[in-house]
């Protein structure tokens, strides 16, 4: 979660496995939007000597739909290449890396950035340097300084960064995947006849783990159409169709057209809503095809499961599910954007095409930090999810509450959500993340080092 | 530069220089994958086709060419090169590939 190891095939291909997408109006530069796509989930910081890196054989993309058809109008494409200075050592670095061009930085990555507008391709960055992974006080003594040198300022007002960062997504994986247990509410869990459990605080399973992040900041004016401030955002990873293992040289060789193997827009959709047998198919398709999966949004399995897992806690949700009511609220939040008139003064509707995209109304100014709610729109804060997604938004609680029926009342004024629905949480907050967001591009916190954060 | 240009020139050259004609496997009646490159030596069964192609000035293709015989009986073949794929229906070619791997 939110899309870590979410589908059977992609879980075996972590380099191409998208984990989270964030899209928000940059709080410190509000004429720009920041788009972040994370890959390579659950990185244990001491995982050397071959530390984590992007795939040279993967085409990474961050896409924007600005006319509501579920197809990309603008794509930022990233291709990586790895350079090894000395192949006769086993070391990732042969001394302290104190600058991004340090001769001791032995195995390093670079990337090209291409902007695609329809059939037009424009390469705007070539051989852009990635920072090293954060290893420890001897190898990466001034990590933030070196990472800062990996922020590249390009033409057209683009800023870009690609490299390791701290995982910002907080979630109690260990509890949730134990048959839908939420530690703060596990005293209410059915427990399948096993001995009851006592309520406990949540445990952030992703704390002290890293991801590889692609972050790009672009002028809002470059991604929106005049008079249409809402955009849809998603990321993809693609591999070439044919790959063979070249045993003579100990490497894979690829050829043929790019084929999409991973996709992510809204958090947790492929994770929690699509069924197991459709997840890798969903990963291979564009958002424009999401009408194929609309029934899973309209009738989510987790909403049906909650009254069973927590007997007596969700009586109104149980009736809603039993009636076979299609969840127009979830369809709006996840597949079309919220039309005007549903939430007073707010819309991020992009059109009638059912497409899973993270929708951001770029005309809504960033909410000052002191006034932000981690529950985003549910907390009265239109600067947060599902209006885009900020790094600190509690998307687990927001989506659990929505699935439990809180948002159905927006489309059916006669529906009364269960009291517990509005309280659902896995017990975590941004305070559960040790490495804090930086407040400036690329916003995700300093990656945990292997020396300081061993497993 | 197009993002579809998968390999940098130096990488392409490095790979071309080391390719032999036929690697991998293709099995009769089942899916198989072979890797080849222009201008290299070939096994006897495949060499005739390669030489014939060269005599007709085959286009120079950078990087590996991969051949996936989806079904040798029907001659259903996919050929991957660069970022493109060509689908062929050629029973004779499929049979010769199958014979080449014994």
Contacts between the chains, C-beta under 8 A, distances in Angstrom:
chain1	res1	chain2	res2	distance
A	59	B	3	6.8
A	77	B	3	4.2
A	79	B	3	6.3
A	79	B	6	7.7
A	81	B	8	6.8
A	81	B	11	7.9
A	112	B	1	7.3
A	112	B	3	7.6
A	114	B	1	7.2
A	114	B	2	7.3
A	114	B	3	4.0
A	116	B	3	6.7
A	121	B	1	7.5
A	121	B	2	4.8
A	121	B	3	5.9
A	121	B	4	7.9
A	123	B	1	4.6
A	123	B	3	7.7
A	126	B	1	7.9
A	240	B	6	6.8
A	240	B	80	7.5
A	240	B	83	7.0
A	241	B	78	8.0
A	241	B	80	5.8
A	241	B	85	6.0
A	242	B	33	6.5
A	242	B	66	4.3
A	242	B	68	6.3
A	242	B	78	7.8
A	242	B	80	4.2
A	244	B	23	7.0
A	244	B	24	5.2
A	244	B	33	5.9
A	244	B	35	5.3
A	244	B	66	6.6
A	246	B	23	7.3
A	246	B	35	7.7
A	248	B	18	7.2
A	248	B	23	7.9
A	249	B	18	6.7
A	253	B	15	7.0
A	253	B	35	6.6
A	253	B	64	5.4
A	254	B	6	7.5
A	255	B	63	6.4
A	255	B	64	5.2
A	255	B	65	6.9
A	255	B	66	4.7
A	255	B	80	4.2
A	255	B	81	6.0
A	255	B	82	6.9
A	256	B	66	6.8
A	256	B	80	3.3
A	256	B	81	7.4
A	256	B	82	7.9
A	256	B	83	6.8
A	256	B	84	7.0
A	256	B	85	5.0
A	257	B	80	7.8
A	257	B	83	5.5
A	257	B	84	6.4
A	257	B	85	5.3
A	258	B	4	7.2
A	258	B	83	6.4
